[in-house]
């Protein structure tokens, strides 16, 4: 009996470790090489495989990606919409939702997508890509893509694995490229996050990709009886922000007359104030008692050499810059060899 229990414990331990390893490496944590999780990589590879310059129905792309990704269409669709809304690698046509309001995308059969010119240029090169068999052995997929830009820091990432999690905040594209130039010159760099939703950022407790940041909405005093929110903190939507204000109002911490959301392409939440309440005091209360100010814990966990580790922004960017130099050198060497073969063939003729 004791021996059987011991075997059962060993079986559970082995299976749990395998499951843990799978979730960390194959689902939740991005790779330092191309900054992508497996589902994102498989979506991009599928888009590249079918790319003809025209838009494709998202439903078709999801179906094709299922040949590489064994976790169902819902997870693929959600990842594709999220990747598209980052605005760098996937062009979209149709309603992909709204990052400001939190509105959901239309059904996959109604919307279309394709690779952006940037993605075609910097994400793919078969000569530099190592391929492995897909989960059923019928196709091949890339281990990582030969990304020429620091995708991990550009887009950021969120993921919860077993016993660890990652939250990498996005950064400004131009600042990343300028920082890579400084690295090549041998200069030190300092980078801070930047968000699509804009807003204000306090990096007092930020530690090179780890630690904590505080994000604030940008609130304008339209007049003494009206305030307007024009930028929201990262990780919030206008809906969640309004809900937090209404909750604070119900508890008596903030006094408001009405809240109107006019958000479309830009954020615009208008708050009217009752008699005896003025904008200057209300702005302070909004920061204190609503999601107009939030704290974000950051944790730069990634996969390097097939193992999870916690890194820093500067280390990741230095790695990507060195990899870029090596990849460009390999491209030139391969092109040189092909040109020599052409020259030899012509000289033989």
C-alpha positions as CSV (number, residue, x, y, z in Angstrom):
1,X,0.0,0.0,0.0
2,X,2.8,2.4,1.0
3,X,4.6,1.6,-2.2
4,X,1.5,2.3,-4.3
5,X,1.0,5.6,-2.6
6,X,4.6,6.5,-3.3
7,X,4.2,5.7,-7.0
8,X,1.0,7.8,-7.1
9,X,2.8,10.8,-5.5
10,X,5.6,10.4,-8.1
11,X,3.1,10.3,-10.9
12,X,1.4,13.5,-9.7
13,X,4.8,15.2,-9.2
14,X,5.9,14.3,-12.7
15,X,2.6,15.3,-14.4
16,X,2.4,18.6,-12.5
17,X,6.0,19.5,-13.4
18,X,5.3,18.7,-17.1
19,X,2.1,20.8,-17.0
20,X,3.9,23.6,-15.3
21,X,6.7,23.6,-17.8
22,X,4.2,23.5,-20.7
23,X,2.2,26.5,-19.4
24,X,5.3,28.6,-18.8
25,X,7.0,27.9,-22.1
26,X,4.1,27.2,-24.5
27,X,1.3,29.5,-23.3
28,X,1.9,32.3,-20.9
29,X,5.4,33.7,-21.0
30,X,6.9,35.4,-24.1
31,X,10.3,34.7,-25.6
32,X,13.1,37.2,-25.5
33,X,14.1,36.5,-29.1
34,X,10.9,37.7,-30.8
35,X,8.8,38.9,-27.9
36,X,5.9,36.6,-28.8
37,X,3.9,34.0,-27.0
38,X,3.4,30.8,-29.1
39,X,-0.1,31.6,-30.1
40,X,0.9,35.0,-31.3
41,X,3.9,33.5,-33.3
42,X,1.6,30.9,-34.9
43,X,-0.9,33.6,-35.9
44,X,1.8,35.7,-37.6
45,X,3.2,32.6,-39.3
46,X,-0.2,31.7,-40.6
47,X,-0.8,35.2,-41.9
48,X,2.6,35.0,-43.6
49,X,1.8,31.6,-45.1
50,X,-1.4,32.9,-46.7
51,X,-0.3,36.4,-47.4
52,X,-1.2,37.7,-50.9
53,X,-1.5,41.4,-50.0
54,X,-5.2,41.3,-49.6
55,X,-7.3,41.1,-46.4
56,X,-8.4,37.7,-45.1
57,X,-11.4,36.8,-43.0
58,X,-10.4,36.5,-39.4
59,X,-12.4,33.3,-39.2
60,X,-10.3,31.8,-41.9
61,X,-7.0,32.8,-40.2
62,X,-8.3,31.4,-36.9
63,X,-9.1,28.1,-38.7
64,X,-5.7,27.9,-40.4
65,X,-3.9,28.8,-37.1
66,X,-5.6,25.8,-35.4
67,X,-3.4,23.6,-37.5
68,X,-0.5,24.9,-35.4
69,X,-2.1,25.8,-32.1
70,X,-4.0,23.0,-30.2
71,X,-6.0,25.2,-27.9
72,X,-9.2,26.1,-29.7
73,X,-10.5,28.9,-31.8
74,X,-11.6,31.2,-28.9
75,X,-8.0,31.7,-27.6
76,X,-6.7,32.2,-31.1
77,X,-9.3,34.8,-31.9
78,X,-8.8,36.7,-28.6
79,X,-5.0,36.7,-29.2
80,X,-5.4,37.9,-32.8
81,X,-7.7,40.8,-31.8
82,X,-5.3,41.8,-29.0
83,X,-2.3,41.7,-31.3
84,X,-4.1,43.6,-34.0
85,X,-5.1,46.4,-31.5
86,X,-1.4,46.9,-30.6
87,X,-1.2,48.6,-34.1
88,X,2.2,47.3,-35.3
89,X,2.0,43.9,-36.9
90,X,-1.6,43.3,-38.1
91,X,-3.7,45.5,-40.3
92,X,-7.4,45.4,-39.5
93,X,-10.6,46.0,-41.4
94,X,-13.9,46.1,-39.6
95,X,-14.8,46.4,-35.9
96,X,-11.9,45.1,-33.8
97,X,-13.4,46.7,-30.7
98,X,-12.2,49.8,-28.9
99,X,-9.2,49.9,-26.5
100,X,-10.6,53.0,-24.9
101,X,-14.1,52.0,-24.2
102,X,-13.5,48.2,-23.8
103,X,-16.1,47.4,-26.5
104,X,-15.6,43.9,-27.9
105,X,-14.7,43.0,-31.5
106,X,-17.3,41.8,-34.0
107,X,-17.6,38.1,-34.7
108,X,-14.6,36.6,-36.6
109,X,-16.7,36.1,-39.8
110,X,-17.3,39.8,-40.1
111,X,-13.8,41.3,-39.8
112,X,-10.7,40.9,-41.8
113,X,-6.9,41.2,-41.3
114,X,-3.5,41.0,-43.0
115,X,0.1,41.6,-42.1
116,X,1.3,45.2,-42.0
117,X,4.2,46.2,-44.3
118,X,6.3,46.5,-41.1
119,X,5.6,42.9,-40.2
120,X,6.5,41.6,-43.6
121,X,9.7,43.5,-43.5
122,X,11.1,42.8,-40.1
123,X,9.5,39.6,-38.8
124,X,10.2,36.9,-41.5
125,X,13.3,35.4,-43.1
126,X,13.2,31.7,-43.8
127,X,17.0,31.6,-44.0
128,X,17.3,32.7,-40.4
129,X,14.3,30.7,-39.0
130,X,14.5,27.3,-37.3
131,X,11.4,25.2,-37.9
132,X,10.0,22.3,-35.9
133,X,7.1,19.9,-36.5
134,X,3.7,21.1,-35.4
135,X,1.8,19.3,-32.6
136,X,0.4,16.7,-35.0
137,X,3.4,16.5,-37.3
138,X,1.5,17.6,-40.4
139,X,3.1,21.1,-40.7
140,X,6.1,23.0,-39.5
141,X,6.2,26.1,-37.3
142,X,9.0,28.5,-36.3
143,X,10.8,28.1,-32.9
144,X,11.1,31.9,-32.9
145,X,10.7,34.5,-35.6
146,X,13.8,36.5,-36.6
147,X,12.4,39.9,-35.4
148,X,14.5,42.9,-36.3
149,X,12.7,45.2,-33.8
150,X,12.3,44.7,-30.0
151,X,8.8,43.4,-30.1
152,X,8.7,42.4,-26.5
153,X,9.3,46.0,-25.2
154,X,7.3,47.6,-28.1
155,X,4.1,45.7,-27.4
156,X,4.5,44.6,-23.8
157,X,3.0,41.4,-22.5
158,X,0.8,40.0,-19.7
159,X,0.7,36.4,-18.7
160,X,-0.1,34.2,-15.7
161,X,1.7,30.8,-15.6
162,X,2.1,28.3,-12.8
163,X,4.0,29.8,-9.9
164,X,5.0,32.9,-11.9
165,X,3.5,35.7,-13.9
166,X,4.8,38.4,-16.3
167,X,3.7,42.0,-16.9
168,X,5.8,43.9,-19.3
169,X,4.7,47.4,-20.1
170,X,4.8,48.7,-23.7
171,X,7.3,51.3,-24.8
172,X,7.6,54.1,-27.5
173,X,8.7,52.8,-30.9
174,X,11.0,55.7,-31.7
175,X,12.5,55.7,-28.2
176,X,13.4,52.0,-28.5
177,X,15.1,52.5,-31.9
178,X,17.0,55.5,-30.6
179,X,18.0,53.5,-27.5
180,X,19.4,50.7,-29.8
181,X,21.5,53.3,-31.6
182,X,22.9,54.4,-28.2
183,X,23.7,50.8,-27.3
184,X,25.6,50.4,-30.6
185,X,27.5,53.5,-29.7
186,X,28.4,52.1,-26.3
187,X,26.3,54.6,-24.4
188,X,24.1,53.9,-21.4
189,X,20.3,54.1,-21.8
190,X,17.3,54.7,-19.6
191,X,13.8,53.7,-20.8
192,X,10.4,54.2,-19.4
193,X,7.0,52.8,-20.6
194,X,4.7,54.6,-23.0
195,X,1.0,53.8,-23.5
196,X,-1.6,54.0,-26.4
197,X,-4.0,55.4,-23.8
198,X,-1.5,58.0,-22.9
199,X,-2.0,59.4,-19.4
200,X,0.5,60.5,-16.8
201,X,3.1,58.2,-15.3
202,X,5.0,58.2,-12.0
203,X,8.1,56.0,-12.2
204,X,9.4,56.6,-8.6
205,X,9.2,52.9,-7.7
206,X,10.0,51.6,-11.2
207,X,13.1,49.4,-11.4
208,X,14.2,48.8,-15.0
209,X,11.1,46.8,-16.0
210,X,10.2,45.6,-12.5
211,X,8.7,47.2,-9.5
212,X,5.7,49.5,-9.6
213,X,4.4,52.5,-11.6
214,X,1.5,54.8,-10.9
215,X,-0.7,55.9,-13.8
216,X,-3.0,58.9,-13.9
217,X,-5.7,60.0,-16.2
218,X,-5.3,63.5,-17.8
219,X,-8.2,65.6,-16.4
220,X,-8.9,69.1,-17.7
221,X,-10.9,71.8,-16.0
222,X,-13.3,72.9,-18.7
223,X,-14.9,75.4,-16.4
224,X,-15.5,75.6,-12.6
225,X,-18.5,73.3,-12.9
226,X,-17.2,70.9,-15.5
227,X,-14.2,68.6,-15.8
228,X,-13.2,66.5,-18.8
229,X,-11.1,63.4,-18.8
230,X,-9.1,63.2,-22.1
231,X,-6.6,60.4,-21.3
232,X,-7.0,57.3,-19.2
233,X,-4.6,55.1,-17.3
234,X,-3.1,52.0,-18.9
235,X,-5.2,48.9,-18.0
236,X,-8.4,50.8,-17.7
237,X,-11.3,51.6,-20.1
238,X,-13.8,54.5,-20.1
239,X,-16.4,52.0,-18.9
240,X,-14.4,50.8,-15.9
241,X,-13.3,54.4,-15.1
242,X,-16.9,55.7,-15.1
243,X,-18.0,52.7,-12.9
244,X,-15.3,53.6,-10.4
245,X,-16.4,57.2,-10.3
246,X,-20.0,56.2,-9.9
247,X,-19.1,53.8,-7.1
248,X,-17.1,56.6,-5.3
249,X,-20.1,59.0,-5.8
250,X,-22.5,56.4,-4.2
251,X,-20.2,56.1,-1.2
252,X,-20.2,59.9,-0.8
253,X,-16.5,60.4,-1.6
254,X,-17.2,62.4,-4.8
255,X,-20.2,64.6,-5.7
256,X,-21.2,64.6,-9.4
257,X,-24.3,65.8,-11.2
258,X,-23.8,63.7,-14.4
259,X,-21.2,61.7,-16.3
260,X,-21.3,61.6,-20.2
261,X,-19.0,59.5,-22.3
262,X,-18.3,61.0,-25.7
263,X,-15.4,58.7,-26.5
264,X,-14.8,57.7,-30.1
265,X,-11.3,57.9,-31.7
266,X,-10.2,60.0,-28.6
267,X,-11.2,59.8,-25.0
268,X,-13.7,62.3,-23.8
269,X,-15.6,61.8,-20.5
270,X,-17.4,64.9,-19.3
271,X,-18.3,65.3,-15.7
272,X,-20.8,67.9,-14.6
273,X,-20.7,69.1,-10.9
274,X,-23.6,70.0,-8.6
275,X,-24.1,73.3,-6.9
276,X,-21.5,74.1,-4.3
277,X,-18.9,71.7,-5.8
278,X,-16.0,73.0,-7.9
279,X,-13.7,71.5,-10.5
280,X,-10.4,72.1,-8.7
281,X,-11.5,70.1,-5.6
282,X,-13.2,67.4,-7.7
283,X,-10.0,66.7,-9.7
284,X,-8.2,65.9,-6.5
285,X,-11.0,63.7,-5.3
286,X,-11.1,61.8,-8.6
287,X,-7.4,60.9,-8.3
288,X,-7.8,59.9,-4.7
289,X,-11.0,57.8,-4.8
290,X,-11.5,56.5,-8.4
291,X,-9.5,54.7,-11.0
292,X,-8.2,58.0,-12.4
293,X,-5.1,57.0,-10.6
294,X,-4.0,53.3,-10.4
295,X,-0.8,51.4,-9.4
296,X,0.6,48.7,-11.7
297,X,3.0,46.1,-10.5
298,X,5.5,45.1,-13.3
299,X,7.5,41.9,-13.6
300,X,9.7,41.4,-16.6
301,X,9.7,37.6,-16.8
302,X,10.5,36.0,-20.1
303,X,11.8,32.8,-21.8
304,X,15.6,32.8,-22.6
305,X,17.4,29.6,-23.6
306,X,14.2,27.7,-23.1
307,X,14.1,28.7,-19.4
308,X,12.1,31.4,-17.6
309,X,14.0,34.2,-16.0
310,X,13.4,37.8,-14.7
311,X,15.3,40.4,-16.7
312,X,15.5,44.2,-17.1
313,X,14.5,46.5,-19.9
314,X,18.1,47.4,-20.7
315,X,19.2,43.7,-20.8
316,X,16.4,42.8,-23.1
317,X,17.2,45.7,-25.5
318,X,20.9,44.9,-25.4
319,X,20.1,41.2,-26.3
320,X,17.8,42.3,-29.2
321,X,20.3,44.7,-30.5
322,X,23.1,42.2,-30.5
323,X,20.8,39.6,-32.1
324,X,19.9,42.2,-34.8
325,X,23.6,42.8,-35.7
326,X,24.1,39.0,-35.9
327,X,21.0,38.4,-38.1
328,X,22.0,41.3,-40.5
329,X,25.5,39.8,-40.8
330,X,24.0,36.3,-41.5
331,X,21.7,37.8,-44.2
332,X,24.6,39.6,-45.9
333,X,26.8,36.4,-45.8
334,X,23.9,34.3,-47.3
335,X,23.3,36.9,-50.0
336,X,27.0,37.1,-50.7
337,X,27.2,33.3,-51.2
338,X,24.2,33.3,-53.5
339,X,25.8,36.1,-55.6
340,X,29.0,34.2,-55.8
341,X,27.1,31.1,-57.1
342,X,25.4,33.2,-59.7
343,X,28.8,34.7,-60.8
344,X,30.3,31.3,-61.0
345,X,27.5,30.0,-63.1
346,X,27.8,32.9,-65.5
347,X,31.6,32.6,-65.7
348,X,31.2,28.9,-66.5
349,X,28.8,29.7,-69.3
